[in-house]
Amino acid sequence: MNGNMKKFILWTFVIMVVSFGISAGLFMQAGENILHVTNATNQESIKNDVDITKTVEIEKVENIYIDMISTNVKMIPEDRKDIKIHFYGTMNEKVTPLNIEKEDNSIFIKEKKKNEMVMNIGKGNRSDTNLDVYIPKEYSKNIDIEAVSGEIDFGKLQMEMANISTVSGDVEGEEINAKKATFKTVSGDIEIEASKGNLYAKSVSGDISIKVEDLKEDLAFKSTSGDVEIKFSKTIPFRLEASSTSGEINCEFPIKIEKNKGRNKLYGNIGKSEDVKNTIHIDTVSGDIDLVK
């Protein structure tokens, strides 16, 4: 056997050994990952009941921050001098209790999860929890609510500033009266029974439905893949600036239309021009716009 043949056989053997080692390592790693996911899924499918109630003094509090995951949030104004927080339902073992902190003039309410990342498989690993926050009726400072995979019912709020947003969840409420209110949803609807202040609402893959009780500030609405419906409890003079891409614009009110604003646009005044003080801006992509009585 010559030297070249020996080298060929030697290198072939080395390549086979290395290939076998790599394959074995990958197989073992895959097996560990599958075992980890399976064990994690089994652990996550175990549900635990939770019922936590805590009160926090509200004196000198100017900001309330709420940040939840897979939890429905409900704000309940009532006659009281503090804030009561009620967190209840069924939850996963991987979810740790609610974190409630008061720092300076702010209250933070946050749902925490363990740092371990677990693959979500099936329905057994989803929490079914609710957060009811009871606040004094006279509280009128600032509130910020964020939810992922959860609904938000803000009830009846009178605030200086309100920021409310969801991902994969709807937002609804009885009344909002704020100097500045912002509502945002992704894959969720926004429905407000009565609006009395400044308001901006934006939705992606969701509808917006607002009833305007009083118009003292400009309003703005924007929707992508969703309709916008604005209702009025009474005749209110205002300027309308509406535009829609791949959608219809319908207005049940007499309007003095401005010309040359382009296709799928409706600009003009509703009511006497001298009485118009505020503007309603509406912009949709793949969604209709309806202004109804």
C-alpha atoms as an extended CHARMM CRD file, in Angstrom:
* protein
*
       293  EXT
         1         1  MET       CA              0.0000000000        0.0000000000        0.0000000000  PROA      1               0.0000000000
         2         2  ASN       CA              1.6170000000        3.2920000000       -1.1030000000  PROA      2               0.0000000000
         3         3  GLY       CA              1.7690000000        6.4940000000        0.9650000000  PROA      3               0.0000000000
         4         4  ASN       CA             -1.0020000000        8.2630000000       -0.8800000000  PROA      4               0.0000000000
         5         5  MET       CA             -3.4360000000        5.4100000000       -0.2470000000  PROA      5               0.0000000000
         6         6  LYS       CA             -2.5500000000        5.3990000000        3.4840000000  PROA      6               0.0000000000
         7         7  LYS       CA             -3.1870000000        9.1540000000        3.7120000000  PROA      7               0.0000000000
         8         8  PHE       CA             -6.5230000000        8.7490000000        1.9430000000  PROA      8               0.0000000000
         9         9  ILE       CA             -7.6630000000        6.0060000000        4.3200000000  PROA      9               0.0000000000
        10        10  LEU       CA             -6.4600000000        7.9980000000        7.3490000000  PROA      10              0.0000000000
        11        11  TRP       CA             -8.2970000000       11.1780000000        6.3370000000  PROA      11              0.0000000000
        12        12  THR       CA            -11.4300000000        9.2240000000        5.5060000000  PROA      12              0.0000000000
        13        13  PHE       CA            -11.3730000000        7.6880000000        8.9860000000  PROA      13              0.0000000000
        14        14  VAL       CA            -10.8470000000       11.0900000000       10.6400000000  PROA      14              0.0000000000
        15        15  ILE       CA            -13.7580000000       12.6110000000        8.7020000000  PROA      15              0.0000000000
        16        16  MET       CA            -16.0370000000        9.7260000000        9.6950000000  PROA      16              0.0000000000
        17        17  VAL       CA            -15.1430000000       10.1000000000       13.3790000000  PROA      17              0.0000000000
        18        18  VAL       CA            -15.6880000000       13.8880000000       13.3500000000  PROA      18              0.0000000000
        19        19  SER       CA            -19.0020000000       13.5480000000       11.4870000000  PROA      19              0.0000000000
        20        20  PHE       CA            -20.1900000000       10.9130000000       13.9530000000  PROA      20              0.0000000000
        21        21  GLY       CA            -19.2630000000       13.1540000000       16.8830000000  PROA      21              0.0000000000
        22        22  ILE       CA            -21.0940000000       16.1720000000       15.4730000000  PROA      22              0.0000000000
        23        23  SER       CA            -24.2040000000       14.1150000000       14.6980000000  PROA      23              0.0000000000
        24        24  ALA       CA            -24.2470000000       12.6280000000       18.1810000000  PROA      24              0.0000000000
        25        25  GLY       CA            -23.8700000000       16.0630000000       19.7620000000  PROA      25              0.0000000000
        26        26  LEU       CA            -26.7090000000       17.5420000000       17.7140000000  PROA      26              0.0000000000
        27        27  PHE       CA            -28.9490000000       14.5890000000       18.5420000000  PROA      27              0.0000000000
        28        28  MET       CA            -28.3050000000       14.9240000000       22.2620000000  PROA      28              0.0000000000
        29        29  GLN       CA            -28.9120000000       18.6710000000       22.1780000000  PROA      29              0.0000000000
        30        30  ALA       CA            -32.1870000000       18.2100000000       20.2710000000  PROA      30              0.0000000000
        31        31  GLY       CA            -33.2710000000       15.6000000000       22.7710000000  PROA      31              0.0000000000
        32        32  GLU       CA            -32.5660000000       17.9520000000       25.6680000000  PROA      32              0.0000000000
        33        33  ASN       CA            -34.5220000000       20.7500000000       24.0070000000  PROA      33              0.0000000000
        34        34  ILE       CA            -37.5070000000       18.5000000000       23.3440000000  PROA      34              0.0000000000
        35        35  LEU       CA            -37.3960000000       17.2380000000       26.9320000000  PROA      35              0.0000000000
        36        36  HSD       CA            -37.1690000000       20.8180000000       28.2310000000  PROA      36              0.0000000000
        37        37  VAL       CA            -40.1450000000       21.9820000000       26.1530000000  PROA      37              0.0000000000
        38        38  THR       CA            -42.1860000000       18.9200000000       27.1250000000  PROA      38              0.0000000000
        39        39  ASN       CA            -41.4530000000       19.3390000000       30.8190000000  PROA      39              0.0000000000
        40        40  ALA       CA            -42.1080000000       23.0600000000       30.6410000000  PROA      40              0.0000000000
        41        41  THR       CA            -45.4090000000       22.4750000000       28.8660000000  PROA      41              0.0000000000
        42        42  ASN       CA            -46.4900000000       19.9310000000       31.4680000000  PROA      42              0.0000000000
        43        43  GLN       CA            -45.5890000000       22.3480000000       34.2570000000  PROA      43              0.0000000000
        44        44  GLU       CA            -47.3530000000       25.2180000000       32.5480000000  PROA      44              0.0000000000
        45        45  SER       CA            -50.5450000000       23.1800000000       32.1600000000  PROA      45              0.0000000000
        46        46  ILE       CA            -50.8860000000       23.0610000000       35.9480000000  PROA      46              0.0000000000
        47        47  LYS       CA            -53.2300000000       25.8750000000       36.9930000000  PROA      47              0.0000000000
        48        48  ASN       CA            -53.2420000000       27.6010000000       40.3620000000  PROA      48              0.0000000000
        49        49  ASP       CA            -55.9740000000       29.8090000000       41.7810000000  PROA      49              0.0000000000
        50        50  VAL       CA            -54.8870000000       33.2860000000       42.8170000000  PROA      50              0.0000000000
        51        51  ASP       CA            -56.7550000000       35.8990000000       44.8470000000  PROA      51              0.0000000000
        52        52  ILE       CA            -54.7270000000       38.9100000000       45.9650000000  PROA      52              0.0000000000
        53        53  THR       CA            -56.1920000000       42.1000000000       47.4450000000  PROA      53              0.0000000000
        54        54  LYS       CA            -54.1170000000       45.0880000000       48.4870000000  PROA      54              0.0000000000
        55        55  THR       CA            -54.8500000000       48.7210000000       49.3320000000  PROA      55              0.0000000000
        56        56  VAL       CA            -52.4790000000       51.6230000000       48.7070000000  PROA      56              0.0000000000
        57        57  GLU       CA            -52.7180000000       55.1580000000       50.0260000000  PROA      57              0.0000000000
        58        58  ILE       CA            -53.4080000000       57.6400000000       47.2570000000  PROA      58              0.0000000000
        59        59  GLU       CA            -52.4000000000       60.8330000000       49.0190000000  PROA      59              0.0000000000
        60        60  LYS       CA            -50.1050000000       62.8980000000       46.7700000000  PROA      60              0.0000000000
        61        61  VAL       CA            -50.3070000000       60.2810000000       43.9980000000  PROA      61              0.0000000000
        62        62  GLU       CA            -50.2890000000       61.8850000000       40.5600000000  PROA      62              0.0000000000
        63        63  ASN       CA            -49.5740000000       58.8640000000       38.3500000000  PROA      63              0.0000000000
        64        64  ILE       CA            -50.9760000000       55.3420000000       38.1850000000  PROA      64              0.0000000000
        65        65  TYR       CA            -49.1200000000       52.8870000000       35.9330000000  PROA      65              0.0000000000
        66        66  ILE       CA            -50.5940000000       49.4650000000       35.0920000000  PROA      66              0.0000000000
        67        67  ASP       CA            -48.7370000000       46.9070000000       32.9660000000  PROA      67              0.0000000000
        68        68  MET       CA            -50.3460000000       43.4670000000       32.5500000000  PROA      68              0.0000000000
        69        69  ILE       CA            -49.8890000000       40.3090000000       30.4690000000  PROA      69              0.0000000000
        70        70  SER       CA            -52.7560000000       37.8890000000       29.7380000000  PROA      70              0.0000000000
        71        71  THR       CA            -54.9210000000       39.7050000000       32.2790000000  PROA      71              0.0000000000
        72        72  ASN       CA            -58.1470000000       41.6660000000       31.8750000000  PROA      72              0.0000000000
        73        73  VAL       CA            -58.0290000000       45.1060000000       33.4860000000  PROA      73              0.0000000000
        74        74  LYS       CA            -61.0390000000       46.9550000000       34.8850000000  PROA      74              0.0000000000
        75        75  MET       CA            -61.0470000000       50.4130000000       36.4570000000  PROA      75              0.0000000000
        76        76  ILE       CA            -63.7990000000       51.0310000000       39.0300000000  PROA      76              0.0000000000
        77        77  PRO       CA            -64.2490000000       54.5680000000       40.4040000000  PROA      77              0.0000000000
        78        78  GLU       CA            -66.0950000000       54.6190000000       43.7290000000  PROA      78              0.0000000000
        79        79  ASP       CA            -66.4000000000       56.4930000000       47.0280000000  PROA      79              0.0000000000
        80        80  ARG       CA            -63.1180000000       55.7120000000       48.7780000000  PROA      80              0.0000000000
        81        81  LYS       CA            -59.9300000000       57.4170000000       50.0220000000  PROA      81              0.0000000000
        82        82  ASP       CA            -57.3850000000       54.8780000000       48.7990000000  PROA      82              0.0000000000
        83        83  ILE       CA            -56.7550000000       52.4960000000       45.8970000000  PROA      83              0.0000000000
        84        84  LYS       CA            -57.8540000000       48.8770000000       46.1830000000  PROA      84              0.0000000000
        85        85  ILE       CA            -56.2030000000       46.3450000000       43.8840000000  PROA      85              0.0000000000
        86        86  HSD       CA            -57.8560000000       42.9520000000       43.3760000000  PROA      86              0.0000000000
        87        87  PHE       CA            -55.9480000000       40.3780000000       41.2870000000  PROA      87              0.0000000000
        88        88  TYR       CA            -57.7480000000       37.0540000000       40.8540000000  PROA      88              0.0000000000
        89        89  GLY       CA            -58.3120000000       34.0380000000       38.6030000000  PROA      89              0.0000000000
        90        90  THR       CA            -56.2050000000       31.0510000000       37.5660000000  PROA      90              0.0000000000
        91        91  MET       CA            -52.5570000000       31.3190000000       36.6260000000  PROA      91              0.0000000000
        92        92  ASN       CA            -49.5190000000       29.2760000000       35.6320000000  PROA      92              0.0000000000
        93        93  GLU       CA            -46.7750000000       28.1460000000       37.9960000000  PROA      93              0.0000000000
        94        94  LYS       CA            -44.3840000000       30.1720000000       35.8670000000  PROA      94              0.0000000000
        95        95  VAL       CA            -46.1830000000       33.3860000000       36.7800000000  PROA      95              0.0000000000
        96        96  THR       CA            -45.0930000000       35.1100000000       39.9660000000  PROA      96              0.0000000000
        97        97  PRO       CA            -47.4350000000       37.2780000000       42.0870000000  PROA      97              0.0000000000
        98        98  LEU       CA            -48.3850000000       40.8070000000       41.2080000000  PROA      98              0.0000000000
        99        99  ASN       CA            -45.8190000000       43.5130000000       41.8350000000  PROA      99              0.0000000000
       100       100  ILE       CA            -47.2630000000       46.6620000000       43.4710000000  PROA      100             0.0000000000
       101       101  GLU       CA            -44.9900000000       49.5660000000       44.3520000000  PROA      101             0.0000000000
       102       102  LYS       CA            -45.4310000000       53.1600000000       45.4070000000  PROA      102             0.0000000000
       103       103  GLU       CA            -42.5650000000       55.4920000000       44.5700000000  PROA      103             0.0000000000
       104       104  ASP       CA            -42.7640000000       59.2080000000       45.2670000000  PROA      104             0.0000000000
       105       105  ASN       CA            -45.9680000000       60.4000000000       43.5500000000  PROA      105             0.0000000000
       106       106  SER       CA            -46.5380000000       57.2600000000       41.4570000000  PROA      106             0.0000000000
       107       107  ILE       CA            -48.1110000000       53.8180000000       41.9120000000  PROA      107             0.0000000000
       108       108  PHE       CA            -46.8640000000       50.9190000000       39.7630000000  PROA      108             0.0000000000
       109       109  ILE       CA            -48.9750000000       47.7840000000       39.2520000000  PROA      109             0.0000000000
       110       110  LYS       CA            -47.2410000000       45.1540000000       37.1650000000  PROA      110             0.0000000000
       111       111  GLU       CA            -47.6920000000       41.4810000000       36.4420000000  PROA      111             0.0000000000
       112       112  LYS       CA            -44.3470000000       39.6860000000       36.5660000000  PROA      112             0.0000000000
       113       113  LYS       CA            -43.1890000000       36.4780000000       34.9310000000  PROA      113             0.0000000000
       114       114  LYS       CA            -40.0900000000       34.4550000000       35.6810000000  PROA      114             0.0000000000
       115       115  ASN       CA            -37.0670000000       35.1220000000       33.4990000000  PROA      115             0.0000000000
       116       116  GLU       CA            -37.0780000000       31.5820000000       32.1320000000  PROA      116             0.0000000000
       117       117  MET       CA            -38.3400000000       31.5650000000       28.5680000000  PROA      117             0.0000000000
       118       118  VAL       CA            -40.8010000000       28.7680000000       27.8930000000  PROA      118             0.0000000000
       119       119  MET       CA            -42.2060000000       27.8540000000       24.4910000000  PROA      119             0.0000000000
       120       120  ASN       CA            -45.9740000000       28.3430000000       24.3730000000  PROA      120             0.0000000000
       121       121  ILE       CA            -47.5980000000       25.1400000000       23.1610000000  PROA      121             0.0000000000
       122       122  GLY       CA            -51.3240000000       24.3830000000       23.3140000000  PROA      122             0.0000000000
       123       123  LYS       CA            -53.9370000000       26.0420000000       25.5020000000  PROA      123             0.0000000000
       124       124  GLY       CA            -52.7870000000       24.6100000000       28.8070000000  PROA      124             0.0000000000
       125       125  ASN       CA            -50.2270000000       27.3010000000       29.4530000000  PROA      125             0.0000000000
       126       126  ARG       CA            -52.4880000000       30.3770000000       29.3150000000  PROA      126             0.0000000000
       127       127  SER       CA            -53.4520000000       32.3330000000       32.3760000000  PROA      127             0.0000000000
       128       128  ASP       CA            -57.0160000000       33.4660000000       33.0290000000  PROA      128             0.0000000000
       129       129  THR       CA            -56.6410000000       36.3620000000       35.4220000000  PROA      129             0.0000000000
       130       130  ASN       CA            -58.3770000000       39.6590000000       36.1310000000  PROA      130             0.0000000000
       131       131  LEU       CA            -57.2600000000       42.8940000000       37.7080000000  PROA      131             0.0000000000
       132       132  ASP       CA            -59.8700000000       45.1970000000       39.2650000000  PROA      132             0.0000000000
       133       133  VAL       CA            -58.5490000000       48.5710000000       40.3650000000  PROA      133             0.0000000000
       134       134  TYR       CA            -60.8410000000       50.6210000000       42.6060000000  PROA      134             0.0000000000
       135       135  ILE       CA            -59.9530000000       54.3120000000       42.6080000000  PROA      135             0.0000000000
       136       136  PRO       CA            -61.5550000000       57.3360000000       44.2980000000  PROA      136             0.0000000000
       137       137  LYS       CA            -64.1260000000       59.0950000000       42.1400000000  PROA      137             0.0000000000
       138       138  GLU       CA            -62.3750000000       62.3890000000       42.7230000000  PROA      138             0.0000000000
       139       139  TYR       CA            -58.9960000000       61.1470000000       41.4710000000  PROA      139             0.0000000000
       140       140  SER       CA            -58.2720000000       63.1870000000       38.3400000000  PROA      140             0.0000000000
       141       141  LYS       CA            -54.5310000000       63.0780000000       37.6990000000  PROA      141             0.0000000000
       142       142  ASN       CA            -52.7680000000       60.7480000000       35.2550000000  PROA      142             0.0000000000
       143       143  ILE       CA            -53.2470000000       57.0890000000       34.3770000000  PROA      143             0.0000000000
       144       144  ASP       CA            -51.3300000000       54.7650000000       32.0650000000  PROA      144             0.0000000000
       145       145  ILE       CA            -52.6290000000       51.2510000000       31.2810000000  PROA      145             0.0000000000
       146       146  GLU       CA            -50.9370000000       48.6910000000       29.0290000000  PROA      146             0.0000000000
       147       147  ALA       CA            -52.1520000000       45.1440000000       28.4030000000  PROA      147             0.0000000000
       148       148  VAL       CA            -51.0130000000       42.2700000000       26.2030000000  PROA      148             0.0000000000
       149       149  SER       CA            -53.5800000000       39.5560000000       25.4380000000  PROA      149             0.0000000000
       150       150  GLY       CA            -56.0850000000       41.1560000000       27.7650000000  PROA      150             0.0000000000
       151       151  GLU       CA            -59.1410000000       43.4170000000       27.6610000000  PROA      151             0.0000000000
       152       152  ILE       CA            -59.2860000000       46.8800000000       29.2470000000  PROA      152             0.0000000000
       153       153  ASP       CA            -62.4700000000       48.3870000000       30.6790000000  PROA      153             0.0000000000
       154       154  PHE       CA            -61.5860000000       51.8640000000       31.9340000000  PROA      154             0.0000000000
       155       155  GLY       CA            -65.0730000000       52.6070000000       33.2360000000  PROA      155             0.0000000000
       156       156  LYS       CA            -65.7380000000       56.2920000000       33.7750000000  PROA      156             0.0000000000
       157       157  LEU       CA            -62.6390000000       58.4710000000       34.0300000000  PROA      157             0.0000000000
       158       158  GLN       CA            -62.0330000000       62.1840000000       34.4100000000  PROA      158             0.0000000000
       159       159  MET       CA            -58.2850000000       62.7280000000       34.1000000000  PROA      159             0.0000000000
       160       160  GLU       CA            -55.6750000000       65.2430000000       33.2030000000  PROA      160             0.0000000000
       161       161  MET       CA            -53.9900000000       62.6270000000       31.0230000000  PROA      161             0.0000000000
       162       162  ALA       CA            -54.9120000000       59.0450000000       30.1040000000  PROA      162             0.0000000000
       163       163  ASN       CA            -52.8370000000       56.6400000000       28.0050000000  PROA      163             0.0000000000
       164       164  ILE       CA            -54.4870000000       53.2690000000       27.3650000000  PROA      164             0.0000000000
       165       165  SER       CA            -53.1670000000       50.6200000000       24.9710000000  PROA      165             0.0000000000
       166       166  THR       CA            -53.5530000000       46.9190000000       24.2250000000  PROA      166             0.0000000000
       167       167  VAL       CA            -52.0760000000       44.2530000000       21.9800000000  PROA      167             0.0000000000
       168       168  SER       CA            -54.5580000000       41.4620000000       21.1510000000  PROA      168             0.0000000000
       169       169  GLY       CA            -57.2890000000       42.9370000000       23.2990000000  PROA      169             0.0000000000
       170       170  ASP       CA            -60.2090000000       45.3720000000       23.1610000000  PROA      170             0.0000000000
       171       171  VAL       CA            -60.5690000000       48.6850000000       24.9710000000  PROA      171             0.0000000000
       172       172  GLU       CA            -63.9640000000       49.8810000000       26.1560000000  PROA      172             0.0000000000
       173       173  GLY       CA            -65.3280000000       52.3980000000       28.6010000000  PROA      173             0.0000000000
       174       174  GLU       CA            -68.3730000000       54.3220000000       29.7020000000  PROA      174             0.0000000000
       175       175  GLU       CA            -66.9220000000       57.8340000000       29.6100000000  PROA      175             0.0000000000
       176       176  ILE       CA            -63.6040000000       59.6090000000       29.1730000000  PROA      176             0.0000000000
       177       177  ASN       CA            -63.1030000000       63.2770000000       29.9830000000  PROA      177             0.0000000000
       178       178  ALA       CA            -59.4580000000       64.2800000000       29.8240000000  PROA      178             0.0000000000
       179       179  LYS       CA            -57.2560000000       67.1680000000       28.8310000000  PROA      179             0.0000000000
       180       180  LYS       CA            -55.3050000000       64.6150000000       26.7940000000  PROA      180             0.0000000000
       181       181  ALA       CA            -56.4650000000       61.0320000000       26.1850000000  PROA      181             0.0000000000
       182       182  THR       CA            -54.7200000000       58.5140000000       23.9310000000  PROA      182             0.0000000000
       183       183  PHE       CA            -56.0460000000       55.0670000000       23.0340000000  PROA      183             0.0000000000
       184       184  LYS       CA            -54.1030000000       52.5490000000       20.9460000000  PROA      184             0.0000000000
       185       185  THR       CA            -54.8210000000       48.9380000000       20.0110000000  PROA      185             0.0000000000
       186       186  VAL       CA            -53.2200000000       46.2820000000       17.8340000000  PROA      186             0.0000000000
       187       187  SER       CA            -55.6660000000       43.4970000000       16.9270000000  PROA      187             0.0000000000
       188       188  GLY       CA            -58.3180000000       45.0220000000       19.1280000000  PROA      188             0.0000000000
       189       189  ASP       CA            -61.3320000000       47.3430000000       18.9770000000  PROA      189             0.0000000000
       190       190  ILE       CA            -61.8290000000       50.6700000000       20.7440000000  PROA      190             0.0000000000
       191       191  GLU       CA            -65.3340000000       51.4740000000       21.9740000000  PROA      191             0.0000000000
       192       192  ILE       CA            -66.1260000000       54.5500000000       24.0670000000  PROA      192             0.0000000000
       193       193  GLU       CA            -69.7130000000       55.3640000000       25.0080000000  PROA      193             0.0000000000
       194       194  ALA       CA            -69.0690000000       59.0300000000       25.7780000000  PROA      194             0.0000000000
       195       195  SER       CA            -66.1800000000       61.3890000000       24.9940000000  PROA      195             0.0000000000
       196       196  LYS       CA            -66.0120000000       64.8920000000       26.4410000000  PROA      196             0.0000000000
       197       197  GLY       CA            -62.4140000000       66.0670000000       26.0580000000  PROA      197             0.0000000000
       198       198  ASN       CA            -59.3280000000       65.8510000000       23.8950000000  PROA      198             0.0000000000
       199       199  LEU       CA            -59.0220000000       62.4190000000       22.3160000000  PROA      199             0.0000000000
       200       200  TYR       CA            -56.7070000000       60.5350000000       19.9760000000  PROA      200             0.0000000000
       201       201  ALA       CA            -57.5140000000       56.9280000000       19.0410000000  PROA      201             0.0000000000
       202       202  LYS       CA            -55.4570000000       54.6390000000       16.8010000000  PROA      202             0.0000000000
       203       203  SER       CA            -56.0980000000       51.0260000000       15.8780000000  PROA      203             0.0000000000
       204       204  VAL       CA            -54.3680000000       48.4310000000       13.7060000000  PROA      204             0.0000000000
       205       205  SER       CA            -56.6520000000       45.5360000000       12.7130000000  PROA      205             0.0000000000
       206       206  GLY       CA            -59.4740000000       46.8630000000       14.8480000000  PROA      206             0.0000000000
       207       207  ASP       CA            -62.5330000000       49.0990000000       14.6880000000  PROA      207             0.0000000000
       208       208  ILE       CA            -63.0280000000       52.4180000000       16.4770000000  PROA      208             0.0000000000
       209       209  SER       CA            -66.4530000000       53.4550000000       17.7760000000  PROA      209             0.0000000000
       210       210  ILE       CA            -66.8100000000       56.7200000000       19.7080000000  PROA      210             0.0000000000
       211       211  LYS       CA            -69.8130000000       58.7140000000       20.8630000000  PROA      211             0.0000000000
       212       212  VAL       CA            -69.0550000000       62.4240000000       21.1880000000  PROA      212             0.0000000000
       213       213  GLU       CA            -70.9830000000       64.0690000000       24.0130000000  PROA      213             0.0000000000
       214       214  ASP       CA            -69.2200000000       67.4100000000       23.8930000000  PROA      214             0.0000000000
       215       215  LEU       CA            -66.5960000000       68.8500000000       21.5720000000  PROA      215             0.0000000000
       216       216  LYS       CA            -64.2630000000       71.2790000000       23.3340000000  PROA      216             0.0000000000
       217       217  GLU       CA            -60.9890000000       70.0500000000       21.8150000000  PROA      217             0.0000000000
       218       218  ASP       CA            -59.8160000000       68.6270000000       18.4960000000  PROA      218             0.0000000000
       219       219  LEU       CA            -60.2820000000       64.8870000000       18.0000000000  PROA      219             0.0000000000
       220       220  ALA       CA            -58.1760000000       62.5530000000       15.8520000000  PROA      220             0.0000000000
       221       221  PHE       CA            -58.7700000000       58.9520000000       14.7860000000  PROA      221             0.0000000000
       222       222  LYS       CA            -56.5960000000       56.6550000000       12.7120000000  PROA      222             0.0000000000
       223       223  SER       CA            -57.2490000000       53.0610000000       11.7050000000  PROA      223             0.0000000000
       224       224  THR       CA            -55.4780000000       50.4860000000        9.5470000000  PROA      224             0.0000000000
       225       225  SER       CA            -57.6700000000       47.5550000000        8.4890000000  PROA      225             0.0000000000
       226       226  GLY       CA            -60.5790000000       48.7700000000       10.5650000000  PROA      226             0.0000000000
       227       227  ASP       CA            -63.6350000000       51.0290000000       10.4280000000  PROA      227             0.0000000000
       228       228  VAL       CA            -64.1610000000       54.2950000000       12.2910000000  PROA      228             0.0000000000
       229       229  GLU       CA            -67.6420000000       55.2480000000       13.4930000000  PROA      229             0.0000000000
       230       230  ILE       CA            -68.2860000000       58.5680000000       15.2310000000  PROA      230             0.0000000000
       231       231  LYS       CA            -71.6690000000       59.1730000000       16.8450000000  PROA      231             0.0000000000
       232       232  PHE       CA            -73.0260000000       62.4380000000       18.2020000000  PROA      232             0.0000000000
       233       233  SER       CA            -75.5290000000       62.8430000000       21.0220000000  PROA      233             0.0000000000
       234       234  LYS       CA            -76.4590000000       66.2980000000       19.7350000000  PROA      234             0.0000000000
       235       235  THR       CA            -75.7730000000       68.5920000000       16.8220000000  PROA      235             0.0000000000
       236       236  ILE       CA            -72.2820000000       70.0420000000       17.1960000000  PROA      236             0.0000000000
       237       237  PRO       CA            -70.6060000000       72.4070000000       14.7240000000  PROA      237             0.0000000000
       238       238  PHE       CA            -67.1150000000       71.2430000000       13.7260000000  PROA      238             0.0000000000
       239       239  ARG       CA            -64.6950000000       70.9950000000       10.8340000000  PROA      239             0.0000000000
       240       240  LEU       CA            -64.2670000000       67.5510000000        9.3010000000  PROA      240             0.0000000000
       241       241  GLU       CA            -61.0580000000       66.3500000000        7.6640000000  PROA      241             0.0000000000
       242       242  ALA       CA            -61.5820000000       62.7350000000        6.6180000000  PROA      242             0.0000000000
       243       243  SER       CA            -59.5990000000       60.5680000000        4.2280000000  PROA      243             0.0000000000
       244       244  SER       CA            -59.7350000000       56.8630000000        3.4570000000  PROA      244             0.0000000000
       245       245  THR       CA            -57.6360000000       54.5290000000        1.3500000000  PROA      245             0.0000000000
       246       246  SER       CA            -59.7640000000       51.6350000000        0.0660000000  PROA      246             0.0000000000
       247       247  GLY       CA            -62.7580000000       52.6750000000        2.1470000000  PROA      247             0.0000000000
       248       248  GLU       CA            -65.9820000000       54.6550000000        1.9860000000  PROA      248             0.0000000000
       249       249  ILE       CA            -66.8090000000       57.9100000000        3.7880000000  PROA      249             0.0000000000
       250       250  ASN       CA            -70.3990000000       58.4120000000        4.9350000000  PROA      250             0.0000000000
       251       251  CYS       CA            -71.7060000000       61.5210000000        6.7180000000  PROA      251             0.0000000000
       252       252  GLU       CA            -75.3070000000       61.8760000000        7.9150000000  PROA      252             0.0000000000
       253       253  PHE       CA            -74.8810000000       65.6140000000        8.5990000000  PROA      253             0.0000000000
       254       254  PRO       CA            -75.2190000000       68.4810000000        6.1030000000  PROA      254             0.0000000000
       255       255  ILE       CA            -71.6810000000       69.5140000000        5.2140000000  PROA      255             0.0000000000
       256       256  LYS       CA            -70.2640000000       72.3440000000        3.1590000000  PROA      256             0.0000000000
       257       257  ILE       CA            -67.6950000000       70.4390000000        1.1290000000  PROA      257             0.0000000000
       258       258  GLU       CA            -64.3870000000       71.9530000000        0.1040000000  PROA      258             0.0000000000
       259       259  LYS       CA            -63.3650000000       71.1580000000       -3.4600000000  PROA      259             0.0000000000
       260       260  ASN       CA            -60.1350000000       69.7160000000       -4.8690000000  PROA      260             0.0000000000
       261       261  LYS       CA            -59.1360000000       67.7050000000       -1.8140000000  PROA      261             0.0000000000
       262       262  GLY       CA            -58.5890000000       64.5500000000       -3.7890000000  PROA      262             0.0000000000
       263       263  ARG       CA            -60.1860000000       61.1450000000       -4.1560000000  PROA      263             0.0000000000
       264       264  ASN       CA            -61.5920000000       59.4200000000       -1.0510000000  PROA      264             0.0000000000
       265       265  LYS       CA            -61.3620000000       62.6210000000        0.9780000000  PROA      265             0.0000000000
       266       266  LEU       CA            -64.0600000000       64.7010000000        2.6090000000  PROA      266             0.0000000000
       267       267  TYR       CA            -63.1620000000       68.1300000000        3.9830000000  PROA      267             0.0000000000
       268       268  GLY       CA            -65.6470000000       70.7510000000        5.1150000000  PROA      268             0.0000000000
       269       269  ASN       CA            -67.6280000000       72.3900000000        7.8850000000  PROA      269             0.0000000000
       270       270  ILE       CA            -70.6550000000       70.9420000000        9.6120000000  PROA      270             0.0000000000
       271       271  GLY       CA            -72.8200000000       73.7300000000       10.9530000000  PROA      271             0.0000000000
       272       272  LYS       CA            -72.3100000000       77.4510000000       10.5080000000  PROA      272             0.0000000000
       273       273  SER       CA            -68.7170000000       78.3910000000        9.7290000000  PROA      273             0.0000000000
       274       274  GLU       CA            -68.7030000000       81.1030000000       12.3940000000  PROA      274             0.0000000000
       275       275  ASP       CA            -69.6580000000       78.5100000000       15.0310000000  PROA      275             0.0000000000
       276       276  VAL       CA            -66.9070000000       76.0290000000       14.1280000000  PROA      276             0.0000000000
       277       277  LYS       CA            -64.1500000000       75.9620000000       16.7420000000  PROA      277             0.0000000000
       278       278  ASN       CA            -62.7380000000       72.4300000000       16.6190000000  PROA      278             0.0000000000
       279       279  THR       CA            -61.6770000000       69.8680000000       14.0170000000  PROA      279             0.0000000000
       280       280  ILE       CA            -62.2150000000       66.1240000000       13.8050000000  PROA      280             0.0000000000
       281       281  HSD       CA            -59.4500000000       64.3610000000       11.8590000000  PROA      281             0.0000000000
       282       282  ILE       CA            -60.1340000000       60.8350000000       10.5940000000  PROA      282             0.0000000000
       283       283  ASP       CA            -57.7500000000       58.7100000000        8.5320000000  PROA      283             0.0000000000
       284       284  THR       CA            -58.2680000000       55.0630000000        7.5590000000  PROA      284             0.0000000000
       285       285  VAL       CA            -56.4800000000       52.4900000000        5.4330000000  PROA      285             0.0000000000
       286       286  SER       CA            -58.7660000000       49.6480000000        4.2940000000  PROA      286             0.0000000000
       287       287  GLY       CA            -61.5860000000       50.8740000000        6.4820000000  PROA      287             0.0000000000
       288       288  ASP       CA            -64.8220000000       52.8580000000        6.2280000000  PROA      288             0.0000000000
       289       289  ILE       CA            -65.6030000000       56.1560000000        7.9570000000  PROA      289             0.0000000000
       290       290  ASP       CA            -69.1000000000       56.8070000000        9.2730000000  PROA      290             0.0000000000
       291       291  LEU       CA            -70.3870000000       59.9240000000       11.0190000000  PROA      291             0.0000000000
       292       292  VAL       CA            -73.8660000000       59.1830000000       12.3210000000  PROA      292             0.0000000000
       293       293  LYS       CA            -76.5210000000       60.9520000000       14.3850000000  PROA      293             0.0000000000
